[in-house]
Amino acid sequence: MATKRVFVAFAKEDERARDLLKGQSLNTATDFEYVDMSVKEPYDIGWKDRVRTRIRGSHGVIALISKNTPSATGEIWEIQSAIDEGKPLLGIWAYQNDRTRPSIMNGRKLVEWTWLGITSFINSL
């Protein structure tokens, strides 16, 4: 199986959930490459170009969805970019007790965080 490149979109406040996803990915036999485009510096003029290039180069996008997502302008932009680029998109709720459904995800797949659900998505790419 060829390596699958998956872009992960998340709100800065959900960085710990992103870390858990990365850790989970390291402990499985699923063949995919994790792409971390965390914003470590304030947004600069080239940020959107670099992120768009990474999204274009991915096979699909996983968006970690939480109550923080609707106000996370960077994550919303990443999700919209994935939609604009026609990338397969899977939204997963970042927390068990948070079922926020931001408007950008209307009509798009949004599921509970299970490794079976994530690997099914990745294997479908």
DSSP file (Angstrom, degrees, kcal/mol; ACC not computed):
  #  RESIDUE AA STRUCTURE BP1 BP2  ACC     N-H-->O    O-->H-N    N-H-->O    O-->H-N    TCO  KAPPA ALPHA  PHI   PSI    X-CA   Y-CA   Z-CA
    1    1 A M              0   0    0      0, 0.0     2,-0.1     0, 0.0     3,-0.1   0.000 360.0 360.0 360.0 136.4    0.0    0.0    0.0
    2    2 A A        -     0   0    0      1,-0.1     2,-0.1    30,-0.0    29,-0.1  -0.442 360.0 -94.8 -74.4 150.4    1.3    3.5   -0.9
    3    3 A T        -     0   0    0     -2,-0.1     2,-0.5    29,-0.1    29,-0.2  -0.443  37.7-141.4 -65.3 134.9    1.7    6.0    1.9
    4    4 A K  E     -a   32   0A   0     27,-1.5    29,-4.1    -2,-0.1     2,-0.6  -0.855   5.5-145.2-100.3 132.5   -1.3    8.2    2.4
    5    5 A R  E     -a   33   0A   0     -2,-0.5    54,-3.6    27,-0.2    55,-1.2  -0.878  19.5-173.5-101.1 118.6   -0.7   11.8    3.2
    6    6 A V  E     -ab  34  60A   0     27,-2.2    29,-1.5    -2,-0.6     2,-0.4  -0.951  14.0-149.2-119.2 125.2   -3.3   13.3    5.5
    7    7 A F  E     -ab  35  61A   0     53,-2.4    55,-2.8    -2,-0.5     2,-0.5  -0.755  13.1-150.5 -89.2 137.1   -3.5   16.9    6.5
    8    8 A V  E     - b   0  62A   0     27,-1.0    29,-0.4    -2,-0.4     2,-0.4  -0.947   7.8-164.5-114.8 120.2   -5.0   17.6   10.0
    9    9 A A  E     + b   0  63A   0     53,-2.7    55,-3.0    -2,-0.5     2,-0.3  -0.844  22.1 153.0-100.9 137.8   -6.9   20.8   10.7
   10   10 A F        -     0   0    0     -2,-0.4     2,-0.2    53,-0.2    55,-0.1  -0.989  45.2-101.3-159.4 155.8   -7.5   21.8   14.3
   11   11 A A    >   -     0   0    0     53,-0.4     3,-2.2    -2,-0.3    58,-0.1  -0.572  36.1-118.9 -77.2 145.6   -8.0   24.9   16.5
   12   12 A K  G >  S+     0   0    0      1,-0.3     3,-1.4    -2,-0.2     4,-0.2   0.846 115.8  59.8 -53.0 -36.4   -5.0   26.0   18.5
   13   13 A E  G 3  S+     0   0    0      1,-0.3     3,-0.3     2,-0.1    -1,-0.3   0.673 101.7  55.3 -67.6 -16.3   -6.9   25.4   21.7
   14   14 A D  G <>  +     0   0    0     -3,-2.2     4,-2.0     1,-0.2     3,-0.3   0.052  68.2 119.6-104.1  23.6   -7.2   21.7   20.6
   15   15 A E  H <> S+     0   0    0     -3,-1.4     4,-2.3     1,-0.2    -1,-0.2   0.853  72.1  56.4 -58.0 -36.6   -3.5   21.2   20.2
   16   16 A R  H  > S+     0   0    0     -3,-0.3     4,-2.1     2,-0.2    -1,-0.2   0.897 105.6  50.5 -64.6 -39.4   -3.5   18.4   22.8
   17   17 A A  H  > S+     0   0    0     -3,-0.3     4,-2.2     2,-0.2    -1,-0.2   0.899 109.3  51.8 -63.9 -39.3   -6.2   16.5   20.9
   18   18 A R  H  X S+     0   0    0     -4,-2.0     4,-2.5     1,-0.2    -2,-0.2   0.907 108.1  51.8 -61.4 -41.3   -4.0   16.9   17.8
   19   19 A D  H  X S+     0   0    0     -4,-2.3     4,-2.7     1,-0.2    -2,-0.2   0.889 108.5  51.0 -63.0 -38.7   -1.1   15.5   19.8
   20   20 A L  H  X S+     0   0    0     -4,-2.1     4,-2.7     2,-0.2    -1,-0.2   0.899 109.4  50.5 -65.4 -40.0   -3.2   12.5   20.8
   21   21 A L  H  X S+     0   0    0     -4,-2.2     4,-2.3     2,-0.2    -2,-0.2   0.925 111.4  48.1 -62.7 -44.2   -4.1   11.8   17.2
   22   22 A K  H  X S+     0   0    0     -4,-2.5     4,-1.5     2,-0.2    -2,-0.2   0.932 112.6  48.5 -62.1 -45.2   -0.5   11.9   16.2
   23   23 A G  H  X S+     0   0    0     -4,-2.7     4,-0.7     1,-0.2    -2,-0.2   0.902 111.0  50.6 -61.4 -41.2    0.5    9.6   19.1
   24   24 A Q  H >< S+     0   0    0     -4,-2.7     3,-0.9     1,-0.2    -1,-0.2   0.892 107.4  53.9 -63.4 -39.2   -2.3    7.2   18.1
   25   25 A S  H >< S+     0   0    0     -4,-2.3     3,-1.0     1,-0.2    -1,-0.2   0.821 103.6  56.4 -66.7 -29.4   -1.1    7.2   14.5
   26   26 A L  H 3< S+     0   0    0     -4,-1.5    -1,-0.2     1,-0.2    -2,-0.2   0.697 104.2  54.4 -74.5 -17.8    2.4    6.2   15.6
   27   27 A N  T << S+     0   0    0     -3,-0.9     2,-0.3    -4,-0.7    -1,-0.2   0.047  98.7  75.8-105.2  25.1    1.1    3.1   17.4
   28   28 A T  S <  S-     0   0    0     -3,-1.0    -3,-0.0     2,-0.2     0, 0.0  -0.822  77.3-125.6-130.0 169.7   -0.8    1.6   14.4
   29   29 A A        +     0   0    0     -2,-0.3     2,-0.1     2,-0.1    -4,-0.1   0.366  67.4 127.4 -93.7   3.3    0.0   -0.3   11.3
   30   30 A T        -     0   0    0     -5,-0.1     2,-1.3     1,-0.1    -2,-0.2  -0.413  60.7-132.9 -65.0 134.0   -2.0    2.2    9.2
   31   31 A D        +     0   0    0     -2,-0.1   -27,-1.5   -29,-0.1     2,-0.3  -0.676  57.0 118.1 -94.8  84.4    0.2    3.4    6.3
   32   32 A F  E     -a    4   0A   0     -2,-1.3     2,-0.5   -29,-0.2   -27,-0.2  -0.989  57.0-125.1-145.6 158.1   -0.2    7.2    6.3
   33   33 A E  E     -a    5   0A   0    -29,-4.1   -27,-2.2    -2,-0.3     2,-0.5  -0.875  23.4-136.6-103.7 129.7    2.0   10.2    6.8
   34   34 A Y  E     -a    6   0A   0     -2,-0.5     2,-0.6   -29,-0.2   -27,-0.1  -0.736  14.5-157.8 -87.6 128.4    1.0   12.8    9.4
   35   35 A V  E     -a    7   0A   0    -29,-1.5   -27,-1.0    -2,-0.5     2,-0.7  -0.935   4.4-165.8-111.0 115.7    1.3   16.4    8.2
   36   36 A D        +     0   0    0     -2,-0.6   -27,-0.1   -29,-0.1   -29,-0.0  -0.889  18.5 165.5-104.2 112.7    1.6   19.0   11.0
   37   37 A M        +     0   0    0     -2,-0.7    -1,-0.1   -29,-0.4    14,-0.0  -0.173  20.4 163.5-114.4  38.2    1.1   22.6    9.9
   38   38 A S        -     0   0    0      1,-0.1     2,-1.0     2,-0.1     3,-0.2  -0.207  43.8-118.2 -55.8 145.9    0.7   24.0   13.4
   39   39 A V        +     0   0    0      1,-0.2    -1,-0.1     4,-0.0     4,-0.1  -0.791  42.8 163.6 -90.3 105.9    1.0   27.7   13.6
   40   40 A K        +     0   0    0     -2,-1.0    -1,-0.2     2,-0.1    -2,-0.1   0.654  68.0  42.5 -95.5 -19.5    4.0   28.3   15.9
   41   41 A E  S    S-     0   0    0     -3,-0.2     3,-0.1     1,-0.1     0, 0.0  -0.851 105.6 -83.3-119.1 157.8    4.4   31.9   14.8
   42   42 A P        -     0   0    0      0, 0.0    -2,-0.1     0, 0.0    -1,-0.1  -0.258  67.2 -77.8 -56.5 150.8    1.7   34.5   14.3
   43   43 A Y        -     0   0    0     -4,-0.1     2,-0.2     2,-0.1    -4,-0.0  -0.220  57.4-170.3 -51.0 134.2    0.1   34.3   10.8
   44   44 A D    >   -     0   0    0     -3,-0.1     3,-1.3     1,-0.0     4,-0.5  -0.715  39.3 -91.8-121.1 177.7    2.3   35.8    8.2
   45   45 A I  T 3  S+     0   0    0      1,-0.3     4,-0.4    -2,-0.2     3,-0.2   0.799 123.1  47.4 -62.6 -30.2    1.7   36.7    4.6
   46   46 A G  T 3> S+     0   0    0      1,-0.2     4,-2.3     2,-0.1    -1,-0.3   0.518  85.8  91.8 -90.3  -4.5    3.0   33.3    3.3
   47   47 A W  H <> S+     0   0    0     -3,-1.3     4,-2.7     1,-0.2     5,-0.2   0.928  86.1  47.5 -57.6 -50.5    1.1   31.1    5.7
   48   48 A K  H  > S+     0   0    0     -4,-0.5     4,-2.8    -3,-0.2    -1,-0.2   0.890 111.7  50.9 -62.2 -39.4   -2.0   30.5    3.6
   49   49 A D  H  > S+     0   0    0     -4,-0.4     4,-2.1     2,-0.2    -1,-0.2   0.925 112.4  46.6 -63.1 -43.6    0.2   29.7    0.5
   50   50 A R  H  X S+     0   0    0     -4,-2.3     4,-1.9     2,-0.2    -2,-0.2   0.913 115.0  46.0 -65.5 -42.6    2.2   27.1    2.5
   51   51 A V  H  X S+     0   0    0     -4,-2.7     4,-2.7    -5,-0.2     5,-0.2   0.932 111.3  51.6 -66.7 -45.0   -0.9   25.6    4.0
   52   52 A R  H  X S+     0   0    0     -4,-2.8     4,-2.7    -5,-0.2    -1,-0.2   0.897 109.1  51.5 -59.0 -40.6   -2.8   25.5    0.6
   53   53 A T  H  X S+     0   0    0     -4,-2.1     4,-1.8    -5,-0.2    -1,-0.2   0.913 110.7  48.2 -62.0 -42.6    0.3   23.7   -0.9
   54   54 A R  H  < S+     0   0    0     -4,-1.9     4,-0.4     2,-0.2    -2,-0.2   0.905 112.0  48.9 -64.8 -41.6    0.2   21.1    1.9
   55   55 A I  H >< S+     0   0    0     -4,-2.7     3,-1.4     1,-0.2    -2,-0.2   0.929 110.1  51.1 -64.2 -44.6   -3.5   20.5    1.5
   56   56 A R  H 3< S+     0   0    0     -4,-2.7    -1,-0.2     1,-0.3    -2,-0.2   0.863 110.1  51.2 -58.7 -35.8   -3.1   20.2   -2.3
   57   57 A G  T 3< S+     0   0    0     -4,-1.8    -1,-0.3    -5,-0.2    -2,-0.2   0.467  96.4  90.6 -83.0  -1.3   -0.4   17.6   -1.7
   58   58 A S  S <  S-     0   0    0     -3,-1.4   -52,-0.2    -4,-0.4     3,-0.1  -0.551  71.2-140.2 -93.0 160.2   -2.5   15.5    0.7
   59   59 A H  S    S-     0   0    0    -54,-3.6     2,-0.3     1,-0.3   -53,-0.2   0.733  83.1 -18.0 -84.4 -26.1   -4.7   12.6   -0.1
   60   60 A G  E     -b    6   0A   0    -55,-1.2   -53,-2.4    27,-0.2     2,-0.4  -0.970  63.1-116.4-168.3 174.4   -7.3   13.8    2.4
   61   61 A V  E     -bc   7  89A   0     27,-2.7    29,-2.5    -2,-0.3     2,-0.5  -0.986  10.7-160.9-130.9 133.1   -8.0   16.1    5.4
   62   62 A I  E     -bc   8  90A   0    -55,-2.8   -53,-2.7    -2,-0.4     2,-0.5  -0.963  12.6-160.2-108.6 127.9   -9.1   15.2    8.9
   63   63 A A  E     -bc   9  91A   0     27,-2.7    29,-2.7    -2,-0.5     2,-0.7  -0.944  11.9-142.2-110.2 122.7  -10.6   18.1   10.9
   64   64 A L  E     - c   0  92A   0    -55,-3.0     2,-0.4    -2,-0.5   -53,-0.4  -0.753  26.0-157.2 -81.5 116.8  -10.6   17.9   14.6
   65   65 A I  E     + c   0  93A   0     27,-3.1    29,-3.0    -2,-0.7    30,-0.5  -0.819  27.0 137.2-106.4 133.2  -14.0   19.5   15.6
   66   66 A S  S >  S-     0   0    0     -2,-0.4     3,-1.4    27,-0.2   -52,-0.0  -0.886  70.1 -77.1-153.4-177.1  -14.8   21.0   18.9
   67   67 A K  T 3  S+     0   0    0     -2,-0.3     4,-0.3     1,-0.3    34,-0.0   0.697 127.4  61.1 -62.4 -17.7  -16.5   24.0   20.5
   68   68 A N  T >  S+     0   0    0      1,-0.2     3,-0.7     2,-0.1     4,-0.4   0.704  85.0  79.0 -80.8 -20.5  -13.3   25.9   19.6
   69   69 A T  G X  S+     0   0    0     -3,-1.4     3,-1.9     1,-0.2     7,-0.3   0.902  82.1  59.3 -60.2 -48.2  -13.8   25.3   15.8
   70   70 A P  G 3  S+     0   0    0      0, 0.0    -1,-0.2     0, 0.0    -2,-0.1   0.812 114.7  37.6 -55.9 -29.1  -16.4   28.0   15.0
   71   71 A S  G <  S+     0   0    0     -3,-0.7     2,-1.3    -4,-0.3    -2,-0.2   0.378  90.4 100.7-101.1   4.3  -14.1   30.8   16.2
   72   72 A A    <>  -     0   0    0     -3,-1.9     4,-2.7    -4,-0.4     5,-0.2  -0.701  49.7-176.9 -90.8  89.2  -10.9   29.2   14.9
   73   73 A T  H  > S+     0   0    0     -2,-1.3     4,-2.2     1,-0.2    -1,-0.2   0.841  79.8  52.6 -59.9 -35.1  -10.4   31.3   11.8
   74   74 A G  H  > S+     0   0    0      2,-0.2     4,-2.3     1,-0.2    -1,-0.2   0.936 111.8  44.6 -65.9 -45.8   -7.3   29.3   10.7
   75   75 A E  H  > S+     0   0    0      2,-0.2     4,-2.7     1,-0.2     5,-0.2   0.916 112.5  51.7 -65.0 -42.9   -9.0   26.0   11.0
   76   76 A I  H  X S+     0   0    0     -4,-2.7     4,-2.7    -7,-0.3    -1,-0.2   0.921 110.5  49.3 -59.5 -43.3  -12.1   27.2    9.2
   77   77 A W  H  X S+     0   0    0     -4,-2.2     4,-2.4    -5,-0.2    -1,-0.2   0.905 110.6  50.4 -62.5 -41.7   -9.9   28.5    6.4
   78   78 A E  H  X S+     0   0    0     -4,-2.3     4,-2.3     2,-0.2    -2,-0.2   0.922 111.6  47.6 -62.6 -43.8   -8.1   25.1    6.2
   79   79 A I  H  X S+     0   0    0     -4,-2.7     4,-2.2     1,-0.2    -2,-0.2   0.930 112.6  48.7 -63.1 -45.2  -11.4   23.2    6.0
   80   80 A Q  H  X S+     0   0    0     -4,-2.7     4,-2.9     1,-0.2    -1,-0.2   0.884 109.8  52.8 -62.7 -37.4  -12.7   25.6    3.4
   81   81 A S  H  X S+     0   0    0     -4,-2.4     4,-2.3     2,-0.2    -1,-0.2   0.905 107.6  50.9 -63.6 -41.4   -9.4   25.1    1.4
   82   82 A A  H  <>S+     0   0    0     -4,-2.3     5,-2.6     2,-0.2     4,-0.4   0.916 112.4  47.0 -61.2 -42.8   -9.8   21.4    1.6
   83   83 A I  H ><5S+     0   0    0     -4,-2.2     3,-1.3     1,-0.2    -2,-0.2   0.939 112.2  49.5 -63.2 -47.2  -13.4   21.8    0.2
   84   84 A D  H 3<5S+     0   0    0     -4,-2.9    -2,-0.2     1,-0.3    -1,-0.2   0.846 111.4  49.5 -60.7 -35.3  -12.2   24.2   -2.5
   85   85 A E  T 3<5S-     0   0    0     -4,-2.3    -1,-0.3    -5,-0.2    -2,-0.2   0.492 113.1-119.9 -83.5  -3.4   -9.4   21.7   -3.5
   86   86 A G  T < 5 +     0   0    0     -3,-1.3    -3,-0.2    -4,-0.4    -2,-0.1   0.783  55.9 160.3  71.8  27.0  -11.9   18.8   -3.7
   87   87 A K      < -     0   0    0     -5,-2.6    -1,-0.2    -6,-0.2   -27,-0.2  -0.596  49.8-103.5 -81.7 140.6  -10.1   16.8   -1.0
   88   88 A P        -     0   0    0      0, 0.0   -27,-2.7     0, 0.0     2,-0.4  -0.420  45.1-158.3 -58.4 138.0  -11.9   14.1    0.9
   89   89 A L  E     -c   61   0A   0    -29,-0.2     2,-0.5    -2,-0.1    20,-0.4  -0.984  18.0-175.0-131.8 129.9  -12.7   15.5    4.3
   90   90 A L  E     -c   62   0A   0    -29,-2.5   -27,-2.7    -2,-0.4     2,-0.5  -0.991  10.3-157.7-123.3 123.9  -13.5   13.7    7.6
   91   91 A G  E     -cd  63 110A   0     18,-2.6    20,-2.8    -2,-0.5     2,-0.4  -0.863  11.7-172.8 -96.0 131.0  -14.6   15.7   10.7
   92   92 A I  E     -cd  64 111A   0    -29,-2.7   -27,-3.1    -2,-0.5     2,-0.3  -0.987  29.1-116.3-124.4 135.5  -14.0   13.9   14.0
   93   93 A W  E     -c   65   0A   0     18,-2.3    20,-0.4    -2,-0.4   -27,-0.2  -0.530  20.2-150.7 -68.4 127.3  -15.2   15.3   17.3
   94   94 A A  S    S+     0   0    0    -29,-3.0     2,-0.4    -2,-0.3    -1,-0.2   0.724  77.1  39.6 -73.0 -22.6  -12.1   16.0   19.4
   95   95 A Y  S >  S-     0   0    0    -30,-0.5     3,-1.4     3,-0.4    -1,-0.1  -0.979  74.8-130.9-135.7 143.8  -13.9   15.3   22.7
   96   96 A Q  T 3  S+     0   0    0     -2,-0.4    -1,-0.1     1,-0.3    -3,-0.0   0.824 108.2  42.0 -60.8 -35.4  -16.4   12.7   23.8
   97   97 A N  T 3  S+     0   0    0      1,-0.1     2,-0.5     2,-0.0    -1,-0.3   0.178  99.6  82.5-101.7  18.2  -18.7   15.3   25.4
   98   98 A D    <   +     0   0    0     -3,-1.4    -3,-0.4   -33,-0.1   -33,-0.1  -0.958  41.6 168.0-126.8 111.7  -18.6   17.9   22.7
   99   99 A R        +     0   0    0     -2,-0.5   -33,-0.1    -6,-0.1    -1,-0.1  -0.216  17.9 161.6-117.0  41.2  -20.8   17.5   19.6
  100  100 A T        -     0   0    0    -35,-0.1    -2,-0.1     1,-0.1   -32,-0.1  -0.367  22.7-162.2 -59.5 137.9  -20.4   21.0   18.1
  101  101 A R        -     0   0    0    -34,-0.0    -1,-0.1    -8,-0.0     5,-0.1  -0.803   8.9-155.0-126.3  88.5  -21.4   21.0   14.5
  102  102 A P    >   -     0   0    0      0, 0.0     3,-2.1     0, 0.0     4,-0.3  -0.302  26.2-115.2 -64.7 149.3  -19.9   24.1   12.9
  103  103 A S  G >  S+     0   0    0      1,-0.3     3,-1.7     2,-0.2     0, 0.0   0.801 112.5  66.2 -57.4 -31.4  -21.8   25.4    9.8
  104  104 A I  G 3  S+     0   0    0      1,-0.3    -1,-0.3     3,-0.0    -3,-0.0   0.758  99.7  53.2 -62.9 -22.1  -18.8   24.7    7.5
  105  105 A M  G X  S+     0   0    0     -3,-2.1     3,-2.7     2,-0.1    -1,-0.3   0.448  76.5 130.0 -92.4  -1.1  -19.3   20.9    8.2
  106  106 A N  T <  S+     0   0    0     -3,-1.7     3,-0.1    -4,-0.3    -3,-0.0  -0.328  82.7   9.5 -55.9 128.1  -23.0   20.9    7.2
  107  107 A G  T 3  S+     0   0    0      1,-0.3     2,-0.3     3,-0.0    -1,-0.3   0.481 110.4 108.6  79.6   2.7  -23.5   18.1    4.8
  108  108 A R  S <  S-     0   0    0     -3,-2.7    -1,-0.3     1,-0.0     2,-0.2  -0.823  81.6 -88.5-113.9 154.0  -20.1   16.7    5.5
  109  109 A K        +     0   0    0    -20,-0.4   -18,-2.6    -2,-0.3     2,-0.4  -0.376  46.4 172.9 -66.5 126.9  -19.1   13.6    7.4
  110  110 A L  E     +d   91   0A   0     -2,-0.2     2,-0.3   -20,-0.2   -18,-0.2  -0.974  11.0 167.0-137.8 118.5  -18.6   14.2   11.1
  111  111 A V  E     -d   92   0A   0    -20,-2.8   -18,-2.3    -2,-0.4     2,-0.1  -0.794  39.2 -87.6-131.8 166.7  -18.0   11.2   13.3
  112  112 A E        -     0   0    0     -2,-0.3     2,-1.1   -20,-0.2     5,-0.1  -0.386  55.9 -95.1 -68.2 155.1  -16.9   10.1   16.8
  113  113 A W        +     0   0    0    -20,-0.4     2,-0.4    -2,-0.1    -1,-0.1  -0.647  65.9 144.6 -77.6 101.8  -13.2    9.6   17.3
  114  114 A T     >  -     0   0    0     -2,-1.1     4,-2.1     1,-0.1     5,-0.2  -0.987  53.6-132.1-133.4 146.8  -12.6    5.9   16.8
  115  115 A W  H  > S+     0   0    0     -2,-0.4     4,-3.0     1,-0.2     5,-0.3   0.860 109.2  57.3 -67.6 -32.2   -9.5    4.4   15.3
  116  116 A L  H  > S+     0   0    0      2,-0.2     4,-2.3     1,-0.2    -1,-0.2   0.930 108.1  46.8 -61.3 -44.4  -11.7    2.2   13.1
  117  117 A G  H  > S+     0   0    0      2,-0.2     4,-1.8     1,-0.2    -2,-0.2   0.898 114.6  46.9 -63.1 -41.1  -13.5    5.3   11.7
  118  118 A I  H  X S+     0   0    0     -4,-2.1     4,-2.6     2,-0.2    -2,-0.2   0.933 114.1  45.8 -68.2 -46.2  -10.2    7.1   11.1
  119  119 A T  H  X S+     0   0    0     -4,-3.0     4,-3.1     1,-0.2     5,-0.2   0.864 109.6  55.6 -67.6 -33.8   -8.5    4.1    9.4
  120  120 A S  H  X S+     0   0    0     -4,-2.3     4,-1.1    -5,-0.3    -1,-0.2   0.929 110.6  46.0 -61.2 -43.8  -11.6    3.5    7.3
  121  121 A F  H >X S+     0   0    0     -4,-1.8     3,-0.6     2,-0.2     4,-0.6   0.953 114.9  46.1 -62.4 -50.3  -11.3    7.0    6.0
  122  122 A I  H >< S+     0   0    0     -4,-2.6     3,-1.3     1,-0.3    -2,-0.2   0.909 111.2  51.8 -61.6 -43.0   -7.6    6.8    5.4
  123  123 A N  H 3< S+     0   0    0     -4,-3.1    -1,-0.3     1,-0.3    -2,-0.2   0.744 104.2  59.0 -66.8 -21.6   -7.9    3.4    3.6
  124  124 A S  H <<        0   0    0     -4,-1.1    -1,-0.3    -3,-0.6    -2,-0.2   0.606 360.0 360.0 -81.0 -11.1  -10.6    4.9    1.4
  125  125 A L    <<        0   0    0     -3,-1.3    -1,-0.2    -4,-0.6    -2,-0.1   0.488 360.0 360.0 -75.0 360.0   -8.2    7.6    0.1
